[in-house]
Structure formats: structure tokens, C-alpha cells
């Protein structure tokens, strides 16, 4: 049994304070880089129930996790997403409760989510031009997403960020539309370099853009990288004195990307993933049946961390068993 105050640490001395918890594999978008043909049911829809989520959050908080991010699929397709947010928010030790959403339901429900305890919000929005957005996502919903963002800006969130996958299809005018977007908006737009998965080889080869392209574009125009905090994630954020917002880059193919890894992942069916692009994981669901199993669940996590690899194998074309990002919440 782990001792009180035990920390989630791996064999390389990396300390984990951040859990990305997928609550569904279902998504209502058909993004070209993830589920171009839409979500296809592959088994029973037996995703973690609210009481299982509560036990899982309690166990990870006891290992020093202080931030929980609810992801999917699209987490807001769950009718009880507000309850899941509240569950994480009321757990002692959890100071940050985050949500990543495609924004479909944002304008209608973000007030309720913040009232439930949401502190941090990431909105996936891959284009600012309507036709490009529709081409990438399969839906003509850009105006709805923008309306949700506007409403979220008026609420007391500690952080509001936009995520955009770096694709050739979205770069007709370089990045000038995006820097214009954050000119007067105090939010961060973070570009995520497209990653190979098990089913996107041809798409990756056609659409991949190196993160260095963005870095060079920004620095040539006077943007400078911000100093990184001890608990910052993988994003490098750039600022400019003439802009209220920031532009960020998450570049998994950059040297040393995994050195500061600070996050763990649990899938919607209760599997602990040590690396997004790893092979297999630890099935923890059988330890989420009863409150008395919390200690055993923590032991499982601590033991699994001794096997966490130093880095992913993307450079060698090794995507693990990750077929698409909806499997584990990206």
C-alpha cells in the first residue's frame, strides 16, 4: 500500500501533477486528422460512470495530482458532464478543473460548467475561415464556436485557450489571421503539430507541417518565447508587445519534447495510458468498484509508472497502438 503523501513519479524523476481523463470515445465532429468518417461504435458504450470517475479522481489526488482535464472524444456529448466537472472540483487537492471541447455546446452550457467548478477551458478550433473550418471538421459550426468563446471570455475562468492542429489546409495566409484574432483577445491560441497515428499515414504525409515553420514565422515578426514555469506543459508560448493574446506551439517532434512530461492519461474505459503513443496500458476499472479499493488503485498507478518510457517513438514511425486521438483524448 502506498504511504500517505506518496507522489506520482517515474523512473526518470518526472513528477506527475496532471491527469487527462477521457470520459467518452464519442465525437460529434468528423475532423480530417482524427475521425474523418465520424465516430463508429466499436463496442458497448460502457464508459466510466460518475461514481467511478469520483473514485478515480480521489485516488489520483492522493498521489499529488492537482489538475484534472476532462476530454473525449467530445466530452460534452455526455449529459452528465456538469456532474463530472463538479465531482472533480469538490475533491480536496484538485485546484484546476479543465475541459477540452470542440465548442459545439459551448454557448449554451459554459455558464453551467463554470458554476459547477470549471476553472480552465480549451476550445478546439482549427480554422478562422468558415469554409476551411467546415472542410476540416465536417460541420458548418464556426459561428457557434465563436459565440461560445465570446461567452466564455465573460466568465471567471482562470485560463481560456484555443487549440488548432497545424495543417497545410489551414495555412492559406500563413498565421496572420490567427495573430489578428489575438490582437485584442487575452487568450492563447496553441498550434499542435500533427502527429502520426495508426490510421493516418497518408493524411500525415500530405498535411504535416513542422512546428519550426510557426516558430520561424513568429520570431521573424517580433514574437518572443515566454519563460516557462516549473509546472508548465509542453506548449511554448510566444508573446508580442502589441498583442493582448499569445500564440503557442506544441511540437511533439522537437528534440527533448518528452523530457518534462508531467501528465498521465486514463481512457474512457478506465485504462491508464503511460504515453499517448505507447503500447497497451493498465486496466484499472476493476479497482473502481468500491471506495475500499482506493489504496489498491494507487498502488497500481505507482507500479505502472516504473514502466513509463523516457520518450515516445514517433521519430521512428512508432505510433504504439494509437489508431486515432479520440481513443485516449489526445
DRENDO-1510 file (C-alpha; in Angstrom, 1 decimal, always signed):
<recs>
REC; n; res; u; v; w
REC; 1; UNK; +0.0; +0.0; +0.0 .
REC; 2; UNK; +1.4; +3.4; -0.9 .
REC; 3; UNK; +2.3; +5.6; +2.0 .
REC; 4; UNK; +0.3; +8.8; +2.8 .
REC; 5; UNK; +1.6; +11.7; +0.7 .
REC; 6; UNK; +3.2; +9.4; -1.9 .
REC; 7; UNK; +3.8; +11.1; -5.2 .
REC; 8; UNK; +3.3; +10.0; -8.8 .
REC; 9; UNK; +6.9; +9.9; -10.0 .
REC; 10; UNK; +8.5; +7.7; -12.7 .
REC; 11; UNK; +11.9; +6.1; -13.0 .
REC; 12; UNK; +13.3; +9.3; -14.7 .
REC; 13; UNK; +12.4; +11.5; -11.8 .
REC; 14; UNK; +9.5; +13.1; -13.6 .
REC; 15; UNK; +6.7; +14.3; -11.2 .
REC; 16; UNK; +3.1; +14.0; -12.4 .
REC; 17; UNK; +0.5; +16.5; -11.2 .
REC; 18; UNK; -1.8; +16.5; -14.2 .
REC; 19; UNK; -4.3; +13.9; -15.3 .
REC; 20; UNK; -6.1; +13.9; -18.7 .
REC; 21; UNK; -9.3; +11.9; -18.1 .
REC; 22; UNK; -11.3; +10.8; -21.2 .
REC; 23; UNK; -15.0; +10.4; -20.4 .
REC; 24; UNK; -16.2; +9.2; -23.8 .
REC; 25; UNK; -14.9; +8.0; -27.2 .
REC; 26; UNK; -17.8; +9.5; -29.0 .
REC; 27; UNK; -17.3; +12.7; -31.0 .
REC; 28; UNK; -19.9; +14.7; -33.0 .
REC; 29; UNK; -17.3; +16.2; -35.4 .
REC; 30; UNK; -15.6; +14.5; -38.3 .
REC; 31; UNK; -12.2; +16.1; -38.2 .
REC; 32; UNK; -9.9; +15.1; -41.0 .
REC; 33; UNK; -7.0; +14.5; -38.7 .
REC; 34; UNK; -8.9; +12.3; -36.2 .
REC; 35; UNK; -12.2; +10.8; -37.3 .
REC; 36; UNK; -12.7; +11.7; -40.9 .
REC; 37; UNK; -15.6; +9.2; -41.3 .
REC; 38; UNK; -17.1; +10.1; -38.0 .
REC; 39; UNK; -17.4; +8.1; -34.8 .
REC; 40; UNK; -18.1; +4.4; -35.3 .
REC; 41; UNK; -19.4; +2.4; -32.4 .
REC; 42; UNK; -17.0; -0.5; -31.8 .
REC; 43; UNK; -18.4; -2.0; -28.6 .
REC; 44; UNK; -20.7; -1.4; -25.6 .
REC; 45; UNK; -20.9; +2.3; -24.6 .
REC; 46; UNK; -19.8; +1.4; -21.1 .
REC; 47; UNK; -17.7; +4.5; -20.4 .
REC; 48; UNK; -16.8; +5.3; -16.8 .
REC; 49; UNK; -19.8; +6.2; -14.7 .
REC; 50; UNK; -19.8; +9.2; -12.4 .
REC; 51; UNK; -19.1; +7.2; -9.3 .
REC; 52; UNK; -16.1; +5.5; -11.0 .
REC; 53; UNK; -14.8; +8.9; -12.0 .
REC; 54; UNK; -15.2; +10.1; -8.4 .
REC; 55; UNK; -13.1; +7.2; -7.1 .
REC; 56; UNK; -10.5; +7.7; -9.8 .
REC; 57; UNK; -10.1; +11.4; -9.1 .
REC; 58; UNK; -9.9; +10.7; -5.4 .
REC; 59; UNK; -7.1; +8.2; -5.9 .
REC; 60; UNK; -5.1; +10.4; -8.2 .
REC; 61; UNK; -5.5; +13.4; -5.9 .
REC; 62; UNK; -4.0; +11.3; -3.2 .
REC; 63; UNK; -0.9; +10.8; -5.4 .
REC; 64; UNK; -0.4; +14.5; -5.8 .
REC; 65; UNK; -2.4; +15.2; -8.9 .
REC; 66; UNK; -3.7; +18.8; -8.7 .
REC; 67; UNK; -5.1; +19.3; -12.2 .
REC; 68; UNK; -7.8; +17.2; -13.9 .
REC; 69; UNK; -8.7; +17.7; -17.6 .
REC; 70; UNK; -11.9; +16.1; -18.9 .
REC; 71; UNK; -11.5; +15.1; -22.6 .
REC; 72; UNK; -13.1; +12.7; -25.1 .
REC; 73; UNK; -13.9; +12.1; -27.9 .
REC; 74; UNK; -16.1; +15.1; -27.3 .
REC; 75; UNK; -16.7; +15.2; -23.5 .
REC; 76; UNK; -19.8; +17.4; -23.7 .
REC; 77; UNK; -21.8; +14.8; -25.5 .
REC; 78; UNK; -22.2; +13.3; -22.0 .
REC; 79; UNK; -25.4; +14.6; -20.4 .
REC; 80; UNK; -23.8; +14.4; -17.0 .
REC; 81; UNK; -20.7; +16.4; -18.0 .
REC; 82; UNK; -21.7; +19.1; -15.4 .
REC; 83; UNK; -21.8; +16.4; -12.7 .
REC; 84; UNK; -18.3; +15.2; -13.7 .
REC; 85; UNK; -16.9; +18.7; -13.5 .
REC; 86; UNK; -18.4; +19.1; -10.1 .
REC; 87; UNK; -17.1; +15.8; -9.0 .
REC; 88; UNK; -13.5; +16.8; -9.8 .
REC; 89; UNK; -14.0; +20.3; -8.4 .
REC; 90; UNK; -15.1; +19.2; -5.0 .
REC; 91; UNK; -12.2; +16.7; -4.5 .
REC; 92; UNK; -9.7; +18.1; -1.9 .
REC; 93; UNK; -6.3; +18.7; -3.6 .
REC; 94; UNK; -7.6; +19.3; -7.1 .
REC; 95; UNK; -7.0; +23.0; -7.8 .
REC; 96; UNK; -7.6; +23.1; -11.5 .
REC; 97; UNK; -10.5; +21.5; -13.3 .
REC; 98; UNK; -10.2; +21.8; -17.1 .
REC; 99; UNK; -12.3; +20.8; -20.1 .
REC; 100; UNK; -11.3; +20.4; -23.8 .
REC; 101; UNK; -14.3; +20.8; -26.1 .
REC; 102; UNK; -15.0; +21.3; -29.8 .
REC; 103; UNK; -17.3; +24.1; -28.8 .
REC; 104; UNK; -20.5; +22.6; -30.2 .
REC; 105; UNK; -22.4; +23.2; -27.0 .
REC; 106; UNK; -20.2; +25.9; -25.5 .
REC; 107; UNK; -22.5; +29.0; -25.8 .
REC; 108; UNK; -25.5; +27.1; -24.3 .
REC; 109; UNK; -23.8; +25.4; -21.3 .
REC; 110; UNK; -20.5; +27.2; -20.4 .
REC; 111; UNK; -22.2; +29.2; -17.6 .
REC; 112; UNK; -23.4; +26.0; -16.0 .
REC; 113; UNK; -20.0; +24.4; -16.3 .
REC; 114; UNK; -18.2; +27.3; -14.7 .
REC; 115; UNK; -20.8; +27.3; -11.9 .
REC; 116; UNK; -20.1; +23.6; -11.4 .
REC; 117; UNK; -16.4; +24.3; -10.8 .
REC; 118; UNK; -14.7; +24.5; -14.2 .
REC; 119; UNK; -11.6; +26.7; -14.0 .
REC; 120; UNK; -9.7; +26.1; -17.3 .
REC; 121; UNK; -11.2; +25.8; -20.8 .
REC; 122; UNK; -9.6; +24.7; -24.1 .
REC; 123; UNK; -11.6; +25.0; -27.3 .
REC; 124; UNK; -10.6; +23.1; -30.4 .
REC; 125; UNK; -11.0; +25.5; -33.4 .
REC; 126; UNK; -8.8; +24.6; -36.4 .
REC; 127; UNK; -9.7; +27.5; -38.7 .
REC; 128; UNK; -11.0; +31.0; -38.6 .
REC; 129; UNK; -12.4; +30.9; -42.1 .
REC; 130; UNK; -15.9; +29.3; -42.4 .
REC; 131; UNK; -15.3; +27.1; -45.4 .
REC; 132; UNK; -11.9; +25.9; -44.1 .
REC; 133; UNK; -13.5; +25.1; -40.7 .
REC; 134; UNK; -16.3; +23.1; -42.4 .
REC; 135; UNK; -13.7; +21.2; -44.6 .
REC; 136; UNK; -11.6; +20.2; -41.6 .
REC; 137; UNK; -14.4; +19.4; -39.1 .
REC; 138; UNK; -17.2; +18.2; -41.4 .
REC; 139; UNK; -19.6; +20.8; -39.8 .
REC; 140; UNK; -20.6; +24.4; -40.6 .
REC; 141; UNK; -20.4; +25.4; -36.9 .
REC; 142; UNK; -17.7; +28.1; -36.8 .
REC; 143; UNK; -20.1; +30.8; -35.7 .
REC; 144; UNK; -21.4; +28.7; -32.9 .
REC; 145; UNK; -17.9; +28.0; -31.6 .
REC; 146; UNK; -17.0; +31.7; -31.8 .
REC; 147; UNK; -20.2; +32.6; -29.9 .
REC; 148; UNK; -19.2; +30.2; -27.2 .
REC; 149; UNK; -15.7; +31.6; -27.0 .
REC; 150; UNK; -17.2; +35.1; -26.6 .
REC; 151; UNK; -19.4; +34.0; -23.8 .
REC; 152; UNK; -16.6; +32.1; -22.1 .
REC; 153; UNK; -14.4; +35.3; -22.1 .
REC; 154; UNK; -17.0; +37.0; -20.0 .
REC; 155; UNK; -16.8; +34.3; -17.3 .
REC; 156; UNK; -14.3; +34.0; -14.4 .
REC; 157; UNK; -12.2; +31.3; -15.9 .
REC; 158; UNK; -8.5; +31.2; -14.9 .
REC; 159; UNK; -7.4; +30.3; -18.4 .
REC; 160; UNK; -9.1; +30.2; -21.8 .
REC; 161; UNK; -7.2; +28.7; -24.7 .
REC; 162; UNK; -7.9; +27.8; -28.3 .
REC; 163; UNK; -6.3; +24.6; -29.8 .
REC; 164; UNK; -5.7; +24.3; -33.5 .
REC; 165; UNK; -4.0; +21.4; -35.3 .
REC; 166; UNK; -1.2; +22.6; -37.6 .
REC; 167; UNK; -2.4; +21.6; -41.1 .
REC; 168; UNK; -1.4; +22.6; -44.6 .
REC; 169; UNK; -5.1; +23.1; -45.3 .
REC; 170; UNK; -5.4; +25.8; -42.7 .
REC; 171; UNK; -2.4; +27.9; -43.8 .
REC; 172; UNK; -3.6; +29.8; -46.9 .
REC; 173; UNK; -2.4; +33.1; -45.4 .
REC; 174; UNK; +0.2; +31.8; -43.1 .
REC; 175; UNK; -0.6; +32.7; -39.5 .
REC; 176; UNK; -1.7; +36.4; -39.9 .
REC; 177; UNK; -5.4; +35.7; -39.3 .
REC; 178; UNK; -4.5; +34.0; -36.0 .
REC; 179; UNK; -2.3; +36.8; -34.8 .
REC; 180; UNK; -5.1; +39.2; -35.7 .
REC; 181; UNK; -7.5; +37.0; -33.7 .
REC; 182; UNK; -5.5; +37.5; -30.5 .
REC; 183; UNK; -4.7; +41.2; -31.2 .
REC; 184; UNK; -7.3; +42.3; -28.7 .
REC; 185; UNK; -8.3; +39.0; -27.1 .
REC; 186; UNK; -6.3; +38.0; -23.9 .
REC; 187; UNK; -6.4; +34.3; -24.8 .
REC; 188; UNK; -3.8; +31.8; -26.1 .
REC; 189; UNK; -4.0; +30.1; -29.4 .
REC; 190; UNK; -1.9; +27.0; -29.4 .
REC; 191; UNK; -1.0; +25.1; -32.6 .
REC; 192; UNK; -0.5; +21.4; -32.2 .
REC; 193; UNK; +1.8; +19.7; -34.6 .
REC; 194; UNK; +0.0; +16.9; -36.5 .
REC; 195; UNK; +1.0; +13.5; -35.1 .
REC; 196; UNK; +1.1; +10.1; -36.9 .
REC; 197; UNK; -1.5; +7.7; -35.6 .
REC; 198; UNK; -2.1; +4.1; -36.7 .
REC; 199; UNK; -4.7; +5.0; -39.4 .
REC; 200; UNK; -3.5; +8.4; -40.8 .
REC; 201; UNK; -0.2; +7.7; -42.6 .
REC; 202; UNK; -1.3; +9.1; -46.0 .
REC; 203; UNK; -3.0; +12.1; -44.4 .
REC; 204; UNK; +0.0; +12.8; -42.2 .
REC; 205; UNK; +2.4; +12.8; -45.2 .
REC; 206; UNK; +0.1; +15.2; -47.1 .
REC; 207; UNK; -0.8; +17.6; -44.3 .
REC; 208; UNK; +2.1; +17.6; -41.8 .
REC; 209; UNK; +3.8; +20.9; -41.2 .
REC; 210; UNK; +6.8; +21.2; -38.9 .
REC; 211; UNK; +6.4; +23.3; -35.8 .
REC; 212; UNK; +9.6; +25.1; -36.8 .
REC; 213; UNK; +7.6; +26.8; -39.6 .
REC; 214; UNK; +5.4; +28.5; -37.0 .
REC; 215; UNK; +8.3; +29.3; -34.7 .
REC; 216; UNK; +10.3; +31.0; -37.5 .
REC; 217; UNK; +7.2; +32.9; -38.8 .
REC; 218; UNK; +6.6; +34.3; -35.3 .
REC; 219; UNK; +10.2; +35.2; -34.5 .
REC; 220; UNK; +10.6; +36.9; -37.9 .
REC; 221; UNK; +7.7; +39.2; -36.8 .
REC; 222; UNK; +8.9; +40.1; -33.4 .
REC; 223; UNK; +7.2; +37.4; -31.3 .
REC; 224; UNK; +9.3; +36.1; -28.4 .
REC; 225; UNK; +9.0; +32.8; -26.4 .
REC; 226; UNK; +7.8; +33.3; -22.8 .
REC; 227; UNK; +9.7; +32.0; -19.8 .
REC; 228; UNK; +8.4; +28.6; -18.9 .
REC; 229; UNK; +7.2; +27.7; -15.4 .
REC; 230; UNK; +8.2; +24.6; -13.4 .
REC; 231; UNK; +4.8; +23.0; -13.9 .
REC; 232; UNK; +4.1; +24.2; -17.5 .
REC; 233; UNK; +3.0; +21.6; -20.1 .
REC; 234; UNK; +4.6; +21.0; -23.4 .
REC; 235; UNK; +3.4; +24.3; -25.1 .
REC; 236; UNK; +5.9; +27.0; -25.8 .
REC; 237; UNK; +4.0; +30.3; -25.9 .
REC; 238; UNK; +5.1; +33.4; -27.8 .
REC; 239; UNK; +4.1; +37.0; -26.9 .
REC; 240; UNK; +4.3; +40.3; -28.7 .
REC; 241; UNK; +4.0; +43.8; -27.0 .
REC; 242; UNK; +1.3; +44.8; -29.5 .
REC; 243; UNK; -1.0; +41.9; -28.8 .
REC; 244; UNK; -3.3; +41.0; -25.9 .
REC; 245; UNK; -3.1; +37.3; -26.5 .
REC; 246; UNK; -0.4; +34.7; -27.1 .
REC; 247; UNK; +0.5; +32.1; -29.8 .
REC; 248; UNK; +1.6; +28.7; -28.6 .
REC; 249; UNK; +3.2; +25.7; -30.2 .
REC; 250; UNK; +3.1; +22.1; -29.1 .
REC; 251; UNK; +5.7; +20.3; -31.2 .
REC; 252; UNK; +6.0; +16.6; -30.3 .
REC; 253; UNK; +8.7; +16.0; -32.9 .
REC; 254; UNK; +11.0; +18.6; -31.3 .
REC; 255; UNK; +14.1; +17.4; -29.5 .
REC; 256; UNK; +13.6; +16.8; -25.8 .
REC; 257; UNK; +9.8; +17.1; -26.0 .
REC; 258; UNK; +9.2; +14.3; -23.5 .
REC; 259; UNK; +11.8; +15.4; -21.0 .
REC; 260; UNK; +9.4; +17.4; -18.9 .
REC; 261; UNK; +6.3; +15.2; -19.3 .
REC; 262; UNK; +4.0; +16.0; -16.4 .
REC; 263; UNK; +0.8; +14.3; -17.4 .
REC; 264; UNK; -0.9; +10.9; -17.2 .
REC; 265; UNK; -3.9; +9.7; -19.2 .
REC; 266; UNK; -6.9; +7.5; -18.4 .
REC; 267; UNK; -9.2; +6.3; -21.1 .
REC; 268; UNK; -13.0; +6.4; -21.1 .
REC; 269; UNK; -13.0; +2.7; -20.2 .
REC; 270; UNK; -10.6; +3.1; -17.2 .
REC; 271; UNK; -7.2; +2.2; -18.8 .
REC; 272; UNK; -4.1; +4.0; -17.6 .
REC; 273; UNK; -2.0; +5.1; -20.6 .
REC; 274; UNK; +1.6; +5.9; -19.7 .
REC; 275; UNK; +2.2; +7.6; -23.1 .
REC; 276; UNK; -0.2; +8.7; -25.7 .
REC; 277; UNK; +1.8; +6.7; -28.3 .
REC; 278; UNK; +2.6; +3.8; -26.1 .
REC; 279; UNK; +1.7; +0.2; -26.3 .
REC; 280; UNK; -1.2; -1.0; -24.1 .
REC; 281; UNK; -1.9; +0.2; -20.6 .
REC; 282; UNK; -3.1; -0.8; -17.2 .
REC; 283; UNK; -6.8; -1.8; -16.8 .
REC; 284; UNK; -7.9; -0.1; -13.6 .
REC; 285; UNK; -11.6; -0.5; -13.9 .
REC; 286; UNK; -11.8; -3.5; -11.6 .
REC; 287; UNK; -10.4; -1.2; -8.9 .
REC; 288; UNK; -13.1; +1.4; -9.3 .
REC; 289; UNK; -16.0; -0.7; -7.9 .
REC; 290; UNK; -15.7; +0.2; -4.2 .
REC; 291; UNK; -14.2; +3.1; -2.1 .
REC; 292; UNK; -12.2; +0.5; -0.2 .
REC; 293; UNK; -10.1; -0.1; -3.3 .
REC; 294; UNK; -8.6; +3.4; -3.4 .
REC; 295; UNK; -5.3; +2.2; -1.9 .
REC; 296; UNK; -5.0; -0.7; -4.3 .
REC; 297; UNK; -5.8; +1.6; -7.2 .
REC; 298; UNK; -3.0; +4.0; -6.1 .
REC; 299; UNK; -0.6; +1.0; -5.8 .
REC; 300; UNK; -1.5; +0.1; -9.4 .
REC; 301; UNK; -0.6; +3.6; -10.6 .
REC; 302; UNK; +2.7; +3.8; -8.7 .
REC; 303; UNK; +3.7; +0.4; -10.0 .
REC; 304; UNK; +2.8; +1.2; -13.6 .
REC; 305; UNK; +4.9; +4.4; -13.5 .
REC; 306; UNK; +8.0; +2.4; -13.1 .
REC; 307; UNK; +7.5; +1.2; -16.7 .
REC; 308; UNK; +6.8; +4.6; -18.2 .
REC; 309; UNK; +9.2; +5.1; -21.2 .
REC; 310; UNK; +11.6; +8.0; -21.4 .
REC; 311; UNK; +10.0; +9.2; -24.7 .
REC; 312; UNK; +7.6; +8.3; -27.5 .
REC; 313; UNK; +8.7; +6.6; -30.7 .
REC; 314; UNK; +7.2; +9.0; -33.2 .
REC; 315; UNK; +10.5; +9.8; -34.8 .
REC; 316; UNK; +10.9; +6.2; -35.8 .
REC; 317; UNK; +7.4; +6.0; -37.1 .
REC; 318; UNK; +6.3; +4.0; -34.0 .
REC; 319; UNK; +2.8; +5.2; -33.0 .
REC; 320; UNK; +2.2; +2.4; -30.5 .
REC; 321; UNK; -1.4; +1.2; -30.6 .
REC; 322; UNK; -2.9; +4.6; -31.0 .
REC; 323; UNK; -5.2; +4.3; -34.0 .
REC; 324; UNK; -6.8; +7.8; -33.6 .
REC; 325; UNK; -6.7; +10.5; -31.0 .
REC; 326; UNK; -10.3; +10.0; -29.9 .
REC; 327; UNK; -9.2; +6.8; -28.3 .
REC; 328; UNK; -7.5; +8.5; -25.4 .
REC; 329; UNK; -8.4; +12.2; -25.5 .
REC; 330; UNK; -5.3; +13.4; -27.4 .
</recs>
